[in-house]
Amino acid sequence: MSIKIDQAFVSAFSTEFGSAIEIAYENANPPYVPQAQTPFAAIKMQPNPVEARALARFNQTSGIFQVILYYPVDAGDFAAKSMAQDITDFFSIGTHVTYGGQSATILETRRQPGIAEDGWYKLVLSIYYYAITER
């Protein structure tokens, strides 16, 4: 898998939502420390195996860009669900994210039901993608 796919999603998310919500990046140094009553989004990639597209010089891959929204528990669900809608609208089906010439196409978006966990109201968004990479 091309690291540029990761960079495309992280860059697009950070640019579009970085001023609206704090972001907990994967394996950040220093690690992200949540602040009480301050919403944040944890983002991570879940790539699938890379497969040969043909005998030519291209491969195909797919995966999930996951956004986990954390909002203060007992503050209602509207703010979290509004942010979730903004994110899925931005990463709508058929749109592309690109970094350094590598593009990925959004195939599907899913939002799991919200749950209360460790003092947070948590919503998990899964953004499924597909990409063609050069060997």
N, CA, C and O atoms as CSV, one atom per row, in Angstrom:
chain,resi,resn,atom,element,x,y,z
A,1,MET,N,N,0.829,-1.178,0.000
A,1,MET,CA,C,0.000,0.000,0.000
A,1,MET,C,C,0.868,1.233,0.000
A,1,MET,O,O,1.913,1.276,0.649
A,2,SER,N,N,0.440,2.204,-0.710
A,2,SER,CA,C,1.158,3.461,-0.761
A,2,SER,C,C,0.894,4.273,0.505
A,2,SER,O,O,-0.258,4.474,0.889
A,3,ILE,N,N,1.954,4.735,1.146
A,3,ILE,CA,C,1.821,5.606,2.317
A,3,ILE,C,C,1.111,6.893,1.927
A,3,ILE,O,O,0.561,7.591,2.779
A,4,LYS,N,N,1.127,7.202,0.639
A,4,LYS,CA,C,0.457,8.413,0.171
A,4,LYS,C,C,-1.056,8.342,0.364
A,4,LYS,O,O,-1.711,9.379,0.472
A,5,ILE,N,N,-1.617,7.142,0.410
A,5,ILE,CA,C,-3.051,7.008,0.678
A,5,ILE,C,C,-3.329,7.478,2.105
A,5,ILE,O,O,-4.273,8.234,2.336
A,6,ASP,N,N,-2.518,7.037,3.054
A,6,ASP,CA,C,-2.652,7.511,4.434
A,6,ASP,C,C,-2.558,9.034,4.478
A,6,ASP,O,O,-3.387,9.708,5.091
A,7,GLN,N,N,-1.529,9.558,3.813
A,7,GLN,CA,C,-1.313,10.999,3.828
A,7,GLN,C,C,-2.484,11.751,3.194
A,7,GLN,O,O,-2.835,12.841,3.645
A,8,ALA,N,N,-3.087,11.183,2.160
A,8,ALA,CA,C,-4.227,11.831,1.501
A,8,ALA,C,C,-5.386,11.991,2.475
A,8,ALA,O,O,-5.984,13.064,2.551
A,9,PHE,N,N,-5.710,10.943,3.218
A,9,PHE,CA,C,-6.828,11.018,4.161
A,9,PHE,C,C,-6.519,11.920,5.347
A,9,PHE,O,O,-7.350,12.743,5.731
A,10,VAL,N,N,-5.343,11.776,5.927
A,10,VAL,CA,C,-4.974,12.589,7.081
A,10,VAL,C,C,-4.928,14.060,6.697
A,10,VAL,O,O,-5.424,14.915,7.431
A,11,SER,N,N,-4.331,14.355,5.548
A,11,SER,CA,C,-4.246,15.736,5.092
A,11,SER,C,C,-5.631,16.331,4.817
A,11,SER,O,O,-5.924,17.454,5.229
A,12,ALA,N,N,-6.471,15.575,4.124
A,12,ALA,CA,C,-7.821,16.062,3.814
A,12,ALA,C,C,-8.612,16.299,5.097
A,12,ALA,O,O,-9.273,17.329,5.236
A,13,PHE,N,N,-8.549,15.356,6.032
A,13,PHE,CA,C,-9.289,15.501,7.283
A,13,PHE,C,C,-8.769,16.690,8.089
A,13,PHE,O,O,-9.553,17.502,8.582
A,14,SER,N,N,-7.457,16.791,8.221
A,14,SER,CA,C,-6.859,17.874,9.003
A,14,SER,C,C,-7.187,19.242,8.418
A,14,SER,O,O,-7.497,20.182,9.149
A,15,THR,N,N,-7.117,19.343,7.100
A,15,THR,CA,C,-7.402,20.619,6.443
A,15,THR,C,C,-8.864,21.020,6.620
A,15,THR,O,O,-9.163,22.176,6.918
A,16,GLU,N,N,-9.760,20.073,6.438
A,16,GLU,CA,C,-11.192,20.379,6.489
A,16,GLU,C,C,-11.724,20.530,7.914
A,16,GLU,O,O,-12.591,21.369,8.156
A,17,PHE,N,N,-11.222,19.735,8.860
A,17,PHE,CA,C,-11.837,19.698,10.189
A,17,PHE,C,C,-10.907,20.097,11.336
A,17,PHE,O,O,-11.340,20.156,12.486
A,18,GLY,N,N,-9.647,20.370,11.038
A,18,GLY,CA,C,-8.677,20.684,12.087
A,18,GLY,C,C,-8.997,21.907,12.912
A,18,GLY,O,O,-8.573,22.000,14.064
A,19,SER,N,N,-9.740,22.853,12.348
A,19,SER,CA,C,-10.109,24.033,13.133
A,19,SER,C,C,-11.433,23.825,13.872
A,19,SER,O,O,-11.786,24.630,14.734
A,20,ALA,N,N,-12.166,22.767,13.551
A,20,ALA,CA,C,-13.471,22.510,14.159
A,20,ALA,C,C,-13.408,21.544,15.333
A,20,ALA,O,O,-14.262,21.579,16.219
A,21,ILE,N,N,-12.385,20.671,15.341
A,21,ILE,CA,C,-12.288,19.654,16.386
A,21,ILE,C,C,-10.823,19.264,16.559
A,21,ILE,O,O,-10.059,19.227,15.595
A,22,GLU,N,N,-10.446,18.974,17.803
A,22,GLU,CA,C,-9.082,18.501,18.044
A,22,GLU,C,C,-8.927,17.109,17.440
A,22,GLU,O,O,-9.879,16.330,17.391
A,23,ILE,N,N,-7.709,16.809,16.978
A,23,ILE,CA,C,-7.460,15.533,16.299
A,23,ILE,C,C,-6.392,14.744,17.049
A,23,ILE,O,O,-5.308,15.249,17.340
A,24,ALA,N,N,-6.727,13.500,17.351
A,24,ALA,CA,C,-5.761,12.567,17.945
A,24,ALA,C,C,-5.213,11.720,16.799
A,24,ALA,O,O,-5.896,10.828,16.295
A,25,TYR,N,N,-3.981,12.003,16.393
A,25,TYR,CA,C,-3.359,11.278,15.289
A,25,TYR,C,C,-2.805,9.951,15.788
A,25,TYR,O,O,-2.434,9.813,16.954
A,26,GLU,N,N,-2.758,8.990,14.893
A,26,GLU,CA,C,-2.222,7.672,15.202
A,26,GLU,C,C,-0.753,7.774,15.610
A,26,GLU,O,O,0.040,8.416,14.922
A,27,ASN,N,N,-0.393,7.147,16.716
A,27,ASN,CA,C,0.988,7.042,17.176
A,27,ASN,C,C,1.706,8.391,17.229
A,27,ASN,O,O,2.881,8.491,16.873
A,28,ALA,N,N,0.997,9.418,17.673
A,28,ALA,CA,C,1.582,10.764,17.739
A,28,ALA,C,C,2.617,10.849,18.850
A,28,ALA,O,O,2.538,10.131,19.847
A,29,ASN,N,N,3.580,11.732,18.666
A,29,ASN,CA,C,4.600,11.976,19.664
A,29,ASN,C,C,4.669,13.475,19.904
A,29,ASN,O,O,5.117,14.197,19.014
A,30,PRO,N,N,4.260,13.971,21.028
A,30,PRO,CA,C,3.754,13.232,22.184
A,30,PRO,C,C,2.335,12.715,21.925
A,30,PRO,O,O,1.631,13.230,21.056
A,31,PRO,N,N,1.925,11.705,22.676
A,31,PRO,CA,C,0.583,11.164,22.495
A,31,PRO,C,C,-0.485,12.210,22.820
A,31,PRO,O,O,-0.288,13.079,23.669
A,32,TYR,N,N,-1.602,12.107,22.136
A,32,TYR,CA,C,-2.705,13.023,22.395
A,32,TYR,C,C,-3.299,12.712,23.765
A,32,TYR,O,O,-3.533,11.551,24.101
A,33,VAL,N,N,-3.540,13.757,24.550
A,33,VAL,CA,C,-4.167,13.610,25.864
A,33,VAL,C,C,-5.488,14.368,25.818
A,33,VAL,O,O,-5.492,15.595,25.709
A,34,PRO,N,N,-6.608,13.657,25.899
A,34,PRO,CA,C,-7.912,14.328,25.847
A,34,PRO,C,C,-8.091,15.310,27.011
A,34,PRO,O,O,-7.670,15.051,28.138
A,35,GLN,N,N,-8.724,16.434,26.703
A,35,GLN,CA,C,-9.054,17.422,27.724
A,35,GLN,C,C,-10.519,17.245,28.101
A,35,GLN,O,O,-11.366,17.066,27.226
A,36,ALA,N,N,-10.821,17.293,29.373
A,36,ALA,CA,C,-12.197,17.110,29.836
A,36,ALA,C,C,-13.125,18.089,29.122
A,36,ALA,O,O,-12.805,19.268,28.970
A,37,GLN,N,N,-14.266,17.588,28.691
A,37,GLN,CA,C,-15.320,18.369,28.069
A,37,GLN,C,C,-14.939,18.979,26.717
A,37,GLN,O,O,-15.646,19.856,26.219
A,38,THR,N,N,-13.834,18.528,26.117
A,38,THR,CA,C,-13.400,19.023,24.816
A,38,THR,C,C,-13.500,17.901,23.794
A,38,THR,O,O,-12.763,16.919,23.879
A,39,PRO,N,N,-14.414,18.037,22.819
A,39,PRO,CA,C,-14.560,16.986,21.803
A,39,PRO,C,C,-13.268,16.780,21.018
A,39,PRO,O,O,-12.483,17.709,20.828
A,40,PHE,N,N,-13.066,15.546,20.569
A,40,PHE,CA,C,-11.922,15.274,19.700
A,40,PHE,C,C,-12.242,14.108,18.782
A,40,PHE,O,O,-13.190,13.354,19.004
A,41,ALA,N,N,-11.431,13.983,17.755
A,41,ALA,CA,C,-11.572,12.908,16.768
A,41,ALA,C,C,-10.268,12.122,16.733
A,41,ALA,O,O,-9.197,12.700,16.551
A,42,ALA,N,N,-10.355,10.817,16.906
A,42,ALA,CA,C,-9.200,9.930,16.726
A,42,ALA,C,C,-9.292,9.359,15.319
A,42,ALA,O,O,-10.333,8.829,14.929
A,43,ILE,N,N,-8.209,9.465,14.556
A,43,ILE,CA,C,-8.234,8.985,13.171
A,43,ILE,C,C,-7.196,7.895,12.979
A,43,ILE,O,O,-6.110,7.929,13.556
A,44,LYS,N,N,-7.565,6.916,12.141
A,44,LYS,CA,C,-6.608,5.846,11.840
A,44,LYS,C,C,-6.980,5.176,10.523
A,44,LYS,O,O,-8.114,5.277,10.053
A,45,MET,N,N,-6.019,4.501,9.948
A,45,MET,CA,C,-6.198,3.775,8.696
A,45,MET,C,C,-6.230,2.280,8.978
A,45,MET,O,O,-5.516,1.779,9.846
A,46,GLN,N,N,-7.072,1.582,8.227
A,46,GLN,CA,C,-7.131,0.127,8.287
A,46,GLN,C,C,-7.039,-0.392,6.853
A,46,GLN,O,O,-8.062,-0.652,6.221
A,47,PRO,N,N,-5.816,-0.542,6.339
A,47,PRO,CA,C,-5.664,-0.984,4.954
A,47,PRO,C,C,-5.903,-2.484,4.789
A,47,PRO,O,O,-5.648,-3.274,5.698
A,48,ASN,N,N,-6.384,-2.845,3.640
A,48,ASN,CA,C,-6.503,-4.252,3.240
A,48,ASN,C,C,-5.250,-4.642,2.469
A,48,ASN,O,O,-4.445,-3.772,2.136
A,49,PRO,N,N,-5.065,-5.916,2.177
A,49,PRO,CA,C,-3.895,-6.335,1.402
A,49,PRO,C,C,-3.880,-5.697,0.007
A,49,PRO,O,O,-4.919,-5.361,-0.562
A,50,VAL,N,N,-2.681,-5.550,-0.507
A,50,VAL,CA,C,-2.495,-5.054,-1.872
A,50,VAL,C,C,-2.529,-6.259,-2.800
A,50,VAL,O,O,-1.907,-7.285,-2.524
A,51,GLU,N,N,-3.257,-6.130,-3.897
A,51,GLU,CA,C,-3.393,-7.215,-4.869
A,51,GLU,C,C,-2.972,-6.728,-6.243
A,51,GLU,O,O,-3.086,-5.544,-6.558
A,52,ALA,N,N,-2.485,-7.652,-7.055
A,52,ALA,CA,C,-2.140,-7.313,-8.435
A,52,ALA,C,C,-3.423,-7.026,-9.198
A,52,ALA,O,O,-4.389,-7.786,-9.124
A,53,ARG,N,N,-3.419,-5.931,-9.926
A,53,ARG,CA,C,-4.584,-5.589,-10.747
A,53,ARG,C,C,-4.574,-6.409,-12.027
A,53,ARG,O,O,-5.624,-6.794,-12.540
A,54,ALA,N,N,-3.403,-6.667,-12.524
A,54,ALA,CA,C,-3.197,-7.473,-13.729
A,54,ALA,C,C,-1.706,-7.766,-13.776
A,54,ALA,O,O,-0.995,-7.556,-12.793
A,55,LEU,N,N,-1.247,-8.237,-14.886
A,55,LEU,CA,C,0.187,-8.465,-15.024
A,55,LEU,C,C,0.925,-7.182,-15.353
A,55,LEU,O,O,2.151,-7.173,-15.466
A,56,ALA,N,N,0.191,-6.119,-15.503
A,56,ALA,CA,C,0.793,-4.812,-15.792
A,56,ALA,C,C,1.481,-4.276,-14.534
A,56,ALA,O,O,1.744,-5.030,-13.597
A,57,ARG,N,N,1.761,-3.022,-14.518
A,57,ARG,CA,C,2.537,-2.425,-13.428
A,57,ARG,C,C,1.683,-1.813,-12.319
A,57,ARG,O,O,2.186,-1.010,-11.534
A,58,PHE,N,N,0.402,-2.178,-12.242
A,58,PHE,CA,C,-0.484,-1.580,-11.248
A,58,PHE,C,C,-1.014,-2.606,-10.254
A,58,PHE,O,O,-1.214,-3.775,-10.583
A,59,ASN,N,N,-1.234,-2.140,-9.040
A,59,ASN,CA,C,-1.863,-2.924,-7.991
A,59,ASN,C,C,-3.148,-2.235,-7.579
A,59,ASN,O,O,-3.372,-1.068,-7.901
A,60,GLN,N,N,-3.985,-2.964,-6.868
A,60,GLN,CA,C,-5.177,-2.350,-6.311
A,60,GLN,C,C,-5.216,-2.630,-4.816
A,60,GLN,O,O,-4.717,-3.653,-4.349
A,61,THR,N,N,-5.802,-1.728,-4.091
A,61,THR,CA,C,-5.946,-1.896,-2.658
A,61,THR,C,C,-7.221,-1.205,-2.211
A,61,THR,O,O,-7.816,-0.419,-2.948
A,62,SER,N,N,-7.618,-1.509,-1.015
A,62,SER,CA,C,-8.786,-0.881,-0.427
A,62,SER,C,C,-8.559,-0.836,1.076
A,62,SER,O,O,-7.561,-1.349,1.582
A,63,GLY,N,N,-9.487,-0.223,1.776
A,63,GLY,CA,C,-9.361,-0.169,3.219
A,63,GLY,C,C,-10.389,0.751,3.823
A,63,GLY,O,O,-11.370,1.131,3.184
A,64,ILE,N,N,-10.144,1.096,5.056
A,64,ILE,CA,C,-11.063,1.953,5.798
A,64,ILE,C,C,-10.274,3.077,6.459
A,64,ILE,O,O,-9.266,2.844,7.126
A,65,PHE,N,N,-10.754,4.299,6.259
A,65,PHE,CA,C,-10.287,5.437,7.036
A,65,PHE,C,C,-11.306,5.580,8.157
A,65,PHE,O,O,-12.483,5.839,7.906
A,66,GLN,N,N,-10.853,5.413,9.385
A,66,GLN,CA,C,-11.789,5.421,10.507
A,66,GLN,C,C,-11.629,6.699,11.321
A,66,GLN,O,O,-10.520,7.112,11.662
A,67,VAL,N,N,-12.767,7.310,11.620
A,67,VAL,CA,C,-12.816,8.504,12.459
A,67,VAL,C,C,-13.682,8.148,13.662
A,67,VAL,O,O,-14.845,7.772,13.517
A,68,ILE,N,N,-13.099,8.272,14.845
A,68,ILE,CA,C,-13.833,7.995,16.073
A,68,ILE,C,C,-14.026,9.330,16.786
A,68,ILE,O,O,-13.069,9.955,17.243
A,69,LEU,N,N,-15.289,9.750,16.869
A,69,LEU,CA,C,-15.620,11.017,17.503
A,69,LEU,C,C,-15.902,10.797,18.983
A,69,LEU,O,O,-16.630,9.878,19.359
A,70,TYR,N,N,-15.318,11.648,19.815
A,70,TYR,CA,C,-15.538,11.607,21.257
A,70,TYR,C,C,-16.093,12.963,21.690
A,70,TYR,O,O,-15.461,14.000,21.490
A,71,TYR,N,N,-17.281,12.935,22.285
A,71,TYR,CA,C,-17.925,14.140,22.794
A,71,TYR,C,C,-18.261,13.906,24.259
A,71,TYR,O,O,-18.421,12.760,24.680
A,72,PRO,N,N,-18.371,14.980,25.043
A,72,PRO,CA,C,-18.700,14.786,26.460
A,72,PRO,C,C,-19.998,13.989,26.628
A,72,PRO,O,O,-21.000,14.262,25.967
A,73,VAL,N,N,-19.959,13.011,27.516
A,73,VAL,CA,C,-21.143,12.204,27.785
A,73,VAL,C,C,-22.177,13.072,28.508
A,73,VAL,O,O,-21.824,14.018,29.212
A,74,ASP,N,N,-23.432,12.745,28.327
A,74,ASP,CA,C,-24.556,13.443,28.964
A,74,ASP,C,C,-24.726,14.883,28.480
A,74,ASP,O,O,-25.330,15.704,29.170
A,75,ALA,N,N,-24.195,15.190,27.294
A,75,ALA,CA,C,-24.363,16.533,26.722
A,75,ALA,C,C,-25.258,16.480,25.485
A,75,ALA,O,O,-25.328,17.443,24.722
A,76,GLY,N,N,-25.934,15.365,25.294
A,76,GLY,CA,C,-26.777,15.208,24.113
A,76,GLY,C,C,-25.964,14.672,22.948
A,76,GLY,O,O,-24.734,14.630,22.993
A,77,ASP,N,N,-26.675,14.263,21.903
A,77,ASP,CA,C,-25.996,13.653,20.759
A,77,ASP,C,C,-25.953,14.549,19.518
A,77,ASP,O,O,-25.316,14.193,18.527
A,78,PHE,N,N,-26.618,15.699,19.558
A,78,PHE,CA,C,-26.740,16.520,18.361
A,78,PHE,C,C,-25.390,17.009,17.821
A,78,PHE,O,O,-25.137,16.913,16.620
A,79,ALA,N,N,-24.536,17.524,18.684
A,79,ALA,CA,C,-23.245,18.053,18.219
A,79,ALA,C,C,-22.398,16.952,17.576
A,79,ALA,O,O,-21.792,17.159,16.525
A,80,ALA,N,N,-22.363,15.788,18.214
A,80,ALA,CA,C,-21.572,14.676,17.678
A,80,ALA,C,C,-22.140,14.193,16.347
A,80,ALA,O,O,-21.392,13.952,15.400
A,81,LYS,N,N,-23.453,14.053,16.279
A,81,LYS,CA,C,-24.070,13.586,15.034
A,81,LYS,C,C,-23.963,14.626,13.928
A,81,LYS,O,O,-23.861,14.268,12.755
A,82,SER,N,N,-23.985,15.902,14.280
A,82,SER,CA,C,-23.779,16.958,13.275
A,82,SER,C,C,-22.373,16.890,12.689
A,82,SER,O,O,-22.192,17.005,11.477
A,83,MET,N,N,-21.378,16.704,13.557
A,83,MET,CA,C,-19.996,16.568,13.081
A,83,MET,C,C,-19.862,15.316,12.223
A,83,MET,O,O,-19.204,15.345,11.183
A,84,ALA,N,N,-20.480,14.220,12.647
A,84,ALA,CA,C,-20.438,12.984,11.861
A,84,ALA,C,C,-21.029,13.218,10.474
A,84,ALA,O,O,-20.493,12.734,9.478
A,85,GLN,N,N,-22.128,13.956,10.410
A,85,GLN,CA,C,-22.743,14.243,9.111
A,85,GLN,C,C,-21.834,15.107,8.248
A,85,GLN,O,O,-21.714,14.869,7.047
A,86,ASP,N,N,-21.192,16.108,8.848
A,86,ASP,CA,C,-20.247,16.950,8.097
A,86,ASP,C,C,-19.106,16.114,7.517
A,86,ASP,O,O,-18.687,16.328,6.379
A,87,ILE,N,N,-18.614,15.175,8.297
A,87,ILE,CA,C,-17.502,14.329,7.845
A,87,ILE,C,C,-17.947,13.416,6.713
A,87,ILE,O,O,-17.255,13.304,5.701
A,88,THR,N,N,-19.092,12.762,6.870
A,88,THR,CA,C,-19.546,11.864,5.801
A,88,THR,C,C,-19.963,12.643,4.557
A,88,THR,O,O,-19.852,12.128,3.444
A,89,ASP,N,N,-20.443,13.879,4.727
A,89,ASP,CA,C,-20.728,14.719,3.557
A,89,ASP,C,C,-19.434,15.070,2.823
A,89,ASP,O,O,-19.388,15.048,1.593
A,90,PHE,N,N,-18.393,15.393,3.575
A,90,PHE,CA,C,-17.105,15.744,2.960
A,90,PHE,C,C,-16.488,14.558,2.230
A,90,PHE,O,O,-15.988,14.699,1.114
A,91,PHE,N,N,-16.525,13.384,2.867
A,91,PHE,CA,C,-15.999,12.158,2.269
A,91,PHE,C,C,-17.139,11.377,1.617
A,91,PHE,O,O,-17.314,10.190,1.889
A,92,SER,N,N,-17.902,12.030,0.772
A,92,SER,CA,C,-19.074,11.391,0.173
A,92,SER,C,C,-18.665,10.362,-0.886
A,92,SER,O,O,-17.578,10.427,-1.460
A,93,ILE,N,N,-19.560,9.425,-1.119
A,93,ILE,CA,C,-19.313,8.350,-2.076
A,93,ILE,C,C,-18.963,8.933,-3.444
A,93,ILE,O,O,-19.647,9.822,-3.950
A,94,GLY,N,N,-17.897,8.421,-4.021
A,94,GLY,CA,C,-17.455,8.866,-5.337
A,94,GLY,C,C,-16.417,9.972,-5.317
A,94,GLY,O,O,-15.799,10.251,-6.344
A,95,THR,N,N,-16.209,10.614,-4.162
A,95,THR,CA,C,-15.196,11.657,-4.108
A,95,THR,C,C,-13.808,11.027,-3.998
A,95,THR,O,O,-13.664,9.845,-3.687
A,96,HIS,N,N,-12.803,11.841,-4.258
A,96,HIS,CA,C,-11.410,11.385,-4.244
A,96,HIS,C,C,-10.610,12.207,-3.243
A,96,HIS,O,O,-10.856,13.399,-3.062
A,97,VAL,N,N,-9.664,11.564,-2.607
A,97,VAL,CA,C,-8.634,12.259,-1.839
A,97,VAL,C,C,-7.316,11.955,-2.527
A,97,VAL,O,O,-7.101,10.845,-3.013
A,98,THR,N,N,-6.440,12.941,-2.568
A,98,THR,CA,C,-5.196,12.802,-3.318
A,98,THR,C,C,-4.037,13.393,-2.531
A,98,THR,O,O,-4.184,14.406,-1.847
A,99,TYR,N,N,-2.894,12.749,-2.637
A,99,TYR,CA,C,-1.664,13.270,-2.061
A,99,TYR,C,C,-0.507,12.782,-2.919
A,99,TYR,O,O,-0.388,11.586,-3.184
A,100,GLY,N,N,0.336,13.693,-3.350
A,100,GLY,CA,C,1.538,13.332,-4.108
A,100,GLY,C,C,1.267,12.494,-5.336
A,100,GLY,O,O,2.065,11.622,-5.679
A,101,GLY,N,N,0.144,12.743,-6.011
A,101,GLY,CA,C,-0.187,12.011,-7.220
A,101,GLY,C,C,-0.935,10.708,-6.989
A,101,GLY,O,O,-1.385,10.078,-7.947
A,102,GLN,N,N,-1.076,10.294,-5.736
A,102,GLN,CA,C,-1.823,9.069,-5.408
A,102,GLN,C,C,-3.248,9.451,-5.008
A,102,GLN,O,O,-3.453,10.325,-4.166
A,103,SER,N,N,-4.212,8.798,-5.611
A,103,SER,CA,C,-5.614,9.087,-5.347
A,103,SER,C,C,-6.307,7.865,-4.763
A,103,SER,O,O,-5.930,6.729,-5.052
A,104,ALA,N,N,-7.319,8.104,-3.942
A,104,ALA,CA,C,-8.183,7.047,-3.421
A,104,ALA,C,C,-9.622,7.518,-3.600
A,104,ALA,O,O,-9.922,8.701,-3.438
A,105,THR,N,N,-10.507,6.586,-3.937
A,105,THR,CA,C,-11.912,6.896,-4.188
A,105,THR,C,C,-12.770,6.359,-3.057
A,105,THR,O,O,-12.610,5.215,-2.633
A,106,ILE,N,N,-13.679,7.189,-2.571
A,106,ILE,CA,C,-14.580,6.783,-1.495
A,106,ILE,C,C,-15.674,5.889,-2.074
A,106,ILE,O,O,-16.349,6.261,-3.034
A,107,LEU,N,N,-15.843,4.702,-1.479
A,107,LEU,CA,C,-16.846,3.740,-1.936
A,107,LEU,C,C,-18.089,3.700,-1.055
A,107,LEU,O,O,-19.191,3.448,-1.542
A,108,GLU,N,N,-17.913,3.949,0.242
A,108,GLU,CA,C,-19.014,3.775,1.181
A,108,GLU,C,C,-18.675,4.480,2.488
A,108,GLU,O,O,-17.505,4.590,2.855
A,109,THR,N,N,-19.697,4.956,3.187
A,109,THR,CA,C,-19.507,5.499,4.529
A,109,THR,C,C,-20.521,4.847,5.462
A,109,THR,O,O,-21.651,4.555,5.070
A,110,ARG,N,N,-20.093,4.626,6.705
A,110,ARG,CA,C,-20.975,4.025,7.712
A,110,ARG,C,C,-20.775,4.735,9.044
A,110,ARG,O,O,-19.670,5.153,9.391
A,111,ARG,N,N,-21.872,4.860,9.779
A,111,ARG,CA,C,-21.803,5.400,11.133
A,111,ARG,C,C,-22.442,4.395,12.069
A,111,ARG,O,O,-23.596,4.006,11.890
A,112,GLN,N,N,-21.684,3.981,13.068
A,112,GLN,CA,C,-22.222,3.059,14.070
A,112,GLN,C,C,-23.040,3.847,15.090
A,112,GLN,O,O,-22.855,5.056,15.229
A,113,PRO,N,N,-23.934,3.181,15.795
A,113,PRO,CA,C,-24.694,3.871,16.844
A,113,PRO,C,C,-23.751,4.412,17.920
A,113,PRO,O,O,-22.733,3.797,18.237
A,114,GLY,N,N,-24.104,5.565,18.472
A,114,GLY,CA,C,-23.296,6.152,19.537
A,114,GLY,C,C,-23.409,5.357,20.823
A,114,GLY,O,O,-24.451,4.777,21.128
A,115,ILE,N,N,-22.309,5.343,21.574
A,115,ILE,CA,C,-22.299,4.656,22.866
A,115,ILE,C,C,-21.574,5.522,23.893
A,115,ILE,O,O,-20.706,6.321,23.543
A,116,ALA,N,N,-21.934,5.356,25.143
A,116,ALA,CA,C,-21.211,6.006,26.237
A,116,ALA,C,C,-20.080,5.079,26.663
A,116,ALA,O,O,-20.298,3.906,26.966
A,117,GLU,N,N,-18.856,5.633,26.681
A,117,GLU,CA,C,-17.686,4.824,27.028
A,117,GLU,C,C,-16.644,5.683,27.720
A,117,GLU,O,O,-16.206,6.691,27.167
A,118,ASP,N,N,-16.248,5.301,28.904
A,118,ASP,CA,C,-15.190,5.980,29.660
A,118,ASP,C,C,-15.413,7.491,29.771
A,118,ASP,O,O,-14.465,8.270,29.663
A,119,GLY,N,N,-16.652,7.898,29.985
A,119,GLY,CA,C,-16.951,9.316,30.165
A,119,GLY,C,C,-17.117,10.098,28.882
A,119,GLY,O,O,-17.218,11.325,28.903
A,120,TRP,N,N,-17.146,9.394,27.767
A,120,TRP,CA,C,-17.325,10.047,26.458
A,120,TRP,C,C,-18.513,9.440,25.723
A,120,TRP,O,O,-18.846,8.269,25.906
A,121,TYR,N,N,-19.140,10.255,24.892
A,121,TYR,CA,C,-20.118,9.754,23.923
A,121,TYR,C,C,-19.324,9.503,22.659
A,121,TYR,O,O,-18.721,10.430,22.117
A,122,LYS,N,N,-19.310,8.280,22.181
A,122,LYS,CA,C,-18.414,7.853,21.101
A,122,LYS,C,C,-19.219,7.440,19.870
A,122,LYS,O,O,-20.148,6.637,19.953
A,123,LEU,N,N,-18.833,8.015,18.721
A,123,LEU,CA,C,-19.414,7.655,17.423
A,123,LEU,C,C,-18.282,7.201,16.508
A,123,LEU,O,O,-17.276,7.896,16.373
A,124,VAL,N,N,-18.441,6.052,15.887
A,124,VAL,CA,C,-17.418,5.517,14.994
A,124,VAL,C,C,-17.893,5.649,13.547
A,124,VAL,O,O,-18.955,5.146,13.182
A,125,LEU,N,N,-17.090,6.332,12.731
A,125,LEU,CA,C,-17.356,6.487,11.306
A,125,LEU,C,C,-16.339,5.665,10.531
A,125,LEU,O,O,-15.144,5.704,10.821
A,126,SER,N,N,-16.818,4.929,9.555
A,126,SER,CA,C,-15.931,4.147,8.694
A,126,SER,C,C,-16.108,4.630,7.267
A,126,SER,O,O,-17.217,4.633,6.731
A,127,ILE,N,N,-15.005,5.039,6.657
A,127,ILE,CA,C,-15.011,5.551,5.288
A,127,ILE,C,C,-14.212,4.565,4.449
A,127,ILE,O,O,-12.988,4.489,4.555
A,128,TYR,N,N,-14.917,3.816,3.619
A,128,TYR,CA,C,-14.306,2.759,2.807
A,128,TYR,C,C,-13.772,3.360,1.512
A,128,TYR,O,O,-14.422,4.194,0.884
A,129,TYR,N,N,-12.581,2.921,1.128
A,129,TYR,CA,C,-11.954,3.464,-0.081
A,129,TYR,C,C,-11.373,2.352,-0.953
A,129,TYR,O,O,-11.243,1.195,-0.552
A,130,TYR,N,N,-11.035,2.773,-2.159
A,130,TYR,CA,C,-10.425,1.895,-3.167
A,130,TYR,C,C,-9.351,2.727,-3.869
A,130,TYR,O,O,-9.551,3.916,-4.116
A,131,ALA,N,N,-8.216,2.109,-4.190
A,131,ALA,CA,C,-7.147,2.841,-4.870
A,131,ALA,C,C,-6.353,1.920,-5.784
A,131,ALA,O,O,-6.217,0.723,-5.534
A,132,ILE,N,N,-5.840,2.511,-6.836
A,132,ILE,CA,C,-4.911,1.842,-7.755
A,132,ILE,C,C,-3.532,2.447,-7.483
A,132,ILE,O,O,-3.375,3.668,-7.473
A,133,THR,N,N,-2.540,1.589,-7.263
A,133,THR,CA,C,-1.176,2.059,-6.996
A,133,THR,C,C,-0.228,1.483,-8.040
A,133,THR,O,O,-0.486,0.435,-8.631
A,134,GLU,N,N,0.865,2.188,-8.248
A,134,GLU,CA,C,1.903,1.670,-9.146
A,134,GLU,C,C,2.822,0.747,-8.365
A,134,GLU,O,O,3.055,0.935,-7.171
A,135,ARG,N,N,3.339,-0.257,-9.066
A,135,ARG,CA,C,4.291,-1.172,-8.422
A,135,ARG,C,C,5.639,-0.518,-8.330
A,135,ARG,O,O,6.584,-1.120,-7.819
